[in-house]
Amino acid sequence: MGALLAMIRKEFQQLFRDPVMLRMALIAPAVQLLALGYAANLDVDRIPLVLLDHDRSAESRRLVEGFTGSGYFELVGTADGPAALEPWFVSGRAQVGLVISRGFGEALAGGRRTTVQVIADGSETTSASLGLAYAAQIAARRNIELLERRRGGPARRGAAAGGAEVVPRVWYNPDLRSRWFYVPAVLAMVLMLITMILSSMGVVREKEIGTMEQLIVTPLGGWQIIAGKLLPFAIIGLVDLFLVIGIAVGWFRVPLRGSLLLLVGLTLLFVINTLGLGLLVSTLVRTQQQAMMASAFLVMMPMIYLSGLLFPIDNMPPFLQLVSRLIPLRYYSEILRGIFLKGAGIGALWPQAAALAGLGVLFLTLASLRFSKQLD
């Protein structure tokens, strides 16, 4: 046990003497979460809106005020005719166009049905889909206001159509804030990036500077060398976890509804996976540069693409869906979102925990066997 503690102490001393590695371990996670946390945001507001108003009536002005007053749209200009709309979209100055036809106000005053046209720039699919949804919401609200004016009293949503009232309700993320969805995923990617790259580069560095042979001739056993190399990075991973949780909760206001202790325990299972993969990468390369490139492009990028963070797993081909079951990031991202947003406990997350434990044992065993063979 004393030899193992000495090995761990040596690793920390070596890490603290390397300013590049130290910055990568402690400063990079915070910077990455702040940068990616702001970038990974699909919430769209103040969408540039261009107006083509053929009616120019009081009712058309009220409709436009409904668009600009909602906070979703920003009126950036007006067009004189249909042909004048396209330059706004081609130049990127507008993403949504509102076209009000002649007779709009007269039709509303007479209680007749009328329509307005909303044009969206389909090259920006997120802004286009949200812009159309916001426009439909504003139009529905405007219809209710007109009905209330005619009846002289409050009207419920859906009453104008004479049908059943639909009351939508969203659980766990009532405002549908995309940042609440993406920040836990970014936390998982940052933790994976730091622990995997540090572990792979830490082992390869011993080969580069020629100290691996010195470790081999010491009384340390193979398992002690492996544990001594990996445990410091596991501790750094936990320090980074608390750091990024503080940023996610304190800065981005993502709610942590579940148990922090459970999150730490399941994070340890995930770190076992990333350390095992980092050790495995270190046995396949000879330099720190190769270790970083292999970790980033051969391991982490496929894991991110197949984990469900960017693309829904259900939309993938069946073969890739099977491959995704071997991706630890898939299960850890489900754990993070379950604990952060749903307040889920171990009763709901035990399948993900079991998968992480099984994969962690598999990766760490394969890496240890190959590393021990190189020591021999």
NORJOQUI-V222847 format. One record per pair of residues at least 24 apart in sequence whose ideal C-beta (glycine too) atoms are under 7 Angstrom apart, sorted by sequence separation. I is the first residue (numbers start at 1). J is the second residue. D is the distance in whole Angstrom. If there is no record, write none. Layout:
I&J&D  I&J&D
This chain:
49&73&4  51&75&6  96&120&5  303&327&5  309&333&6  331&355&5  332&356&7  47&72&6  49&74&6  95&120&7  304&329&7  308&333&7  331&356&5  45&71&6  47&73&5  48&74&6  49&75&5  50&76&6  95&121&5  203&229&6  238&264&7  241&267&5  303&329&5  307&333&6  45&72&6  47&74&7  49&76&6  50&77&5  51&78&5  52&79&4  202&229&6  46&74&4  48&76&5  50&78&7  328&356&6  50&79&6  95&124&6  52&82&7  67&98&6  199&230&6  202&233&7  328&359&5  89&121&5  95&127&5  52&85&6  326&359&7  85&119&7  199&233&5  237&271&5  50&85&6  96&131&4  198&233&5  95&131&6  63&100&7  234&271&5  50&88&4  108&146&6  195&233&6  198&236&7  60&100&5  234&275&6  195&237&4  233&275&6  194&237&7  50&94&4  60&104&5  48&93&6  49&94&6  52&97&7  55&100&5  59&104&6  60&105&6  230&275&5  48&94&5  54&100&6  55&101&7  59&105&4  191&237&6  194&240&6  48&95&5  49&96&5  50&97&5  51&98&5  52&99&5  53&100&5  54&101&5  55&102&5  57&104&6  58&105&6  47&95&5  54&102&5  55&103&7  57&105&3  47&96&5  49&98&6  55&104&4  59&108&5  191&240&6  230&279&7  55&105&6  191&241&6  63&116&7  190&244&6  273&328&4  187&244&5  270&328&6  187&248&6  72&134&4  270&332&4  70&134&7  183&248&5  70&138&6  183&252&5  266&335&5  184&254&7  67&138&6  183&254&5  66&138&5  179&252&6  180&254&5  66&141&7  66&142&5  195&271&5  199&275&5  203&279&6  263&339&5  262&339&6  196&274&4  200&278&4  204&282&5  63&142&6  195&274&4  199&278&3  203&282&4  207&286&6  208&287&6  47&127&6  195&275&6  199&279&6  208&288&6  259&339&7  196&277&6  197&278&7  200&281&4  204&285&6  258&339&3  44&126&6  192&274&5  196&278&4  200&282&4  258&340&7  44&127&5  195&278&7  204&287&6  205&288&6  257&340&7  262&345&7  266&349&7  273&356&6  280&363&6  42&126&6  47&131&5  204&288&5  256&340&6  257&341&7  262&346&6  269&353&6  276&360&6  283&367&7  255&340&7  257&342&7  258&343&5  44&130&5  254&340&6  255&341&7  257&343&3  258&344&6  259&345&7  270&356&6  273&359&6  277&363&5  280&366&6  201&288&5  204&291&5  258&345&7  266&353&6  269&356&4  273&360&5  276&363&3  280&367&4  283&370&4  269&357&6  272&360&4  276&364&4  279&367&4  283&371&5  201&291&5  266&356&7  273&363&6  280&370&7  200&291&4  201&292&6  269&360&6  276&367&5  283&374&6  272&364&6  279&371&6  197&292&6  200&295&5  197&295&5  196&295&5  196&299&7  196&300&7  193&300&6  192&300&6  189&304&6  185&309&5  43&177&6  43&178&5  42&178&4  43&179&7  41&178&6  192&329&6  41&179&5  41&182&7  188&329&6  37&179&7  40&182&4  226&368&5  188&332&5  188&333&5  226&371&6  37&183&5  40&186&6  185&333&5  188&336&6  37&186&6  184&333&7  187&336&6  36&186&4  222&372&4  225&375&7  184&336&4  33&186&6  184&337&5  222&375&5  33&187&7  184&340&5  33&190&6  32&190&5  216&375&6  29&190&5  180&341&6  29&194&6  28&194&7  173&341&6  25&194&6  172&341&5  172&342&5  25&198&6  24&198&7  21&198&7  25&236&5  29&240&4  33&244&5  7&220&6  30&243&6  34&247&7  29&243&6  30&244&7  33&247&5  29&244&5  33&248&7  37&252&5  3&219&6  3&220&5  7&224&6  11&228&6  15&232&7  30&247&6  7&225&7  11&229&6  4&224&5  8&228&5  12&232&5  3&224&6  7&228&3  11&232&4  4&227&6  8&231&6  4&228&6  8&232&6
